[in-house]
Amino acid sequence: MSRNDSTFASRTPAVHALRSGRPGATAFRANSTSSTKSTKCLNQRGRRQEPITKNHAWPLFAVLFGLMLLLCLIAAHSGPVGEHALTLPGLGSLPAGRFIALWAGTWLLGLALLLAFPRHLSPRHAAGVILLTALLCRLVLLPHPPSDDINRYLWEGRLITHGINPYGHAPQSPELAQLAATDPYQPHVNHPDMTAAYPPFVLLAFAAVTQLWYHPMALKLLIIVWDLGTLCFLLALLRHRRLDARWAILYAFNPITLFSFAGQAHFDALQGLFLMGALFWYDRRRWGWMFLFAGLAVQSKYAAVLALPLLLRRDNLRYAPVALAAIVLPALPFVTSGVAPLFASLITFADAFAFNGSVHALLAAVLHSRESATLICKLLLIATLLYGWARYTPARRGRFKDDPVPGIFFVLGAALLLAPTLHVWYLSWILPLLVLRPTGSWLLLSLTAAFYFVTVGIAHHTGEWRLPRWALLAEWLPFWLIFLSEARRAWCHRGTPLMTAPVRSVSIIIPARNEAARIGACVRSVLQDSSVREVIVVDGGSQDETVRIAREAGARILMHTAPPEAGGGRGGQCTAGLRIATGDVVAIVHADTRVERPVFTQALQLLNRDATVVGGAVGSCFGELGGPLRMLGLANDFRAAFLGLAFGDQVQFFRREPVVQLNAYPAIPLMEDVELSARLRELGRTVFLFGDADVSARAWQSGRVRRALLIIWLVALYRWQRLWKRTNPLAMYRRYYATP
């Protein structure tokens, strides 16, 4: 750790007493009277703010979306998934390589679309743009060859329309020979010796569609409707939870949803529709509708039953029979021979098959026994589910109060990781939850899952269904490396204090030195937000009119002139301001930043909604336009949103009480923003709001390329040194400012 600041050395800071460190001497210079200050604040709130340059991203977004449409068009007309291999120089031929490249391209473009999504849109307009562009991509993908599973969907739907029970008759049953002789899809049904394995409600939906149009395109269109319905619920959930609508792009343009639903027509989209619908009604406390959707989610995919315990609360138990009715009633027409036939094929699949299960594959390789690996995975799953239900249930009113999403994410994730068989479209169970709780490991898995299709390429050319060990490692190893790091961090969060106290006000701390040209506009901009209680300008010894202008704009003034080696610098200034701050939440705003929208009110609403969030960053864009700066802004957003590493010019905010209690703000002269990001992640979850605070690009433009490279190098060096607890921010400060 830093030689200047060792107060946060513990990797589990919440359960240890931390040494307090006082930086250099400070002197508080108050305004003349509190009433004068209040009057000035009110006057400044009513003052018209200077116009801020808009960083419009429409041209870039349009170009990226055009490329996405092009990739979807190529995929739609490229023939079967496994048909085209790809020759890699020095590595040989990659089975299904062309499709894997298209998959990777759509994943990268989806991420770019999220980062380049235009700011300044209302939630309604943002939702409309996302829905329209998502629909266009799905329509373009309609010619993509569907999975052979669609033959079973059509066949079993047709059986129901003829009054035949699909759970009692396998496709190759002699009793069905006459019907099969005239059916174009029955000869292509996979596993023709096995009866139906899908839930009854799904088969009834297939039957309804086949009566209208007995063709794969009919089911494709139906699945797209389910898919877009899931997206609609996600957009509504994001709006209700005060999160940016752009997060829905993680679902809308993920290759798993694009190719699994619009392309290959897997019906798992229906589970997402009903499960997100259940969460939608949960947030609104409409318990009858919630249990109806939850029950239908189980009737769409049996795995959804794992989520039911996490939706139960003391005040909604009397509505639980609605879910039971939704589960039982669709099954009644099919239980004439008992309940067991409904699950016979499903049990056979679970016990007799194993493919692409990461934990299962490792255990099978070590034990040289598929059966033993399956048994151990079942036991591990039972234990993990019991732990998840006990820890994450919102009914306990603890860390996860009023939010079943973390628990549902946990139990469905456990089911996927411990399943003996995991087909790539099963990952669509997690994708809607990934929108609400972005997680790096699962997002990366949606990219590396493309190596699953190596199997399809091998099968297309040889008829052999196998996944080479190298492809299995390429798919799963990156995920597990990141997942274990995330799991360790989540385990450490168990000991942090519960952050359930409501937050109602914000203190703004502005470190400044010789900022007379900018400080007035900065103070006035943040005072326009009604949740801001106070603005504290911590002056580091200005030689211009910074102090006078800040006071006239409505700020409190705190002098902090300690040298960098004695607790000075920006980190020392912010620490001094934090000591006198009184707001429930503290935000650090740089003097060259102007906050345009009431984002601090949004931050309060989000923190009150989720007790696991300790803070985060608002987000900013450069006032100066230009290609290099725009790309730099996108890179900054990616770093803050997906790596949890925000810079100070992105307006960092945090709950004041745990940071003060643990002395967690780093009083270091440089890299205080990088260190703060790391410490906040050790205290709890952090969020990125994709805000549009306007910030000057002077730090990046001074010295142009050389200066930018120096910043990047120092950040990377600090992160590396932090791993070994040997940082030296004072030396970095002197190098950055070229002081002796």
Secondary structure, DSSP 8 states (H G I E B T S, - for coil): --SS--TT--SSGGGS-------S-EEEE--S-HHHHHHHHHHHHHS----------HHHHHHHHHHHHHHHHHHHTS-STTS--EEETTTEEETTHHHHHHHHHHHHHHHHHHHH--SS--HHHHHHHHHHHHHHHHHHTTTS---THHHHHHHHHHHHHTT--TTT--TT-GGGHHHHHT-SSGGG-SSTTS---S-HHHHHHHHHHHHH--SHHHHHHHHHHHHHHHHHHHHHHHHHTT--GGGGHHHHT-HHHIIIIIIT--TTHHHHHHHHHHHHHHHTT-HHHHHHHHHHHHTT-GGGGGGGGGG--TTTGGGHHHHHHHHHGGGGGG-TT-SHHHHHHHHHHHHH--BB-HHHHHHHHHHT-HHHHHHHHHHHHHHHHHHHHHHH-GGG-STTTT--HHHHHHHHHHHHHH-SB--GGGGGGTHHHHHHS--HHHHHHHHHGGGGHHHHHHHHHHS-----HHHHHHHHHHHHHHHHHHHHHHHHGGGS----S----EEEEEEESS-TTTHHHHHHHHHTSTTEEEEEEEES--SSSHHHHHHHHT-EEEEE---GGGT-HHHHHHHHHHHH--SSEEEE--TTEE--S-HHHHHHHHHHH-TTEEEEE--EEESS--HHHHHHHHHHHHHHHHS----GGG-EEEEHHHHHHTT-S---SSSHHHHHHHHHHHHSEEEE----EEE--HHHHTTHHHHHHHHHHHHHHHHHHHHTT---HHHHHHHHTT--
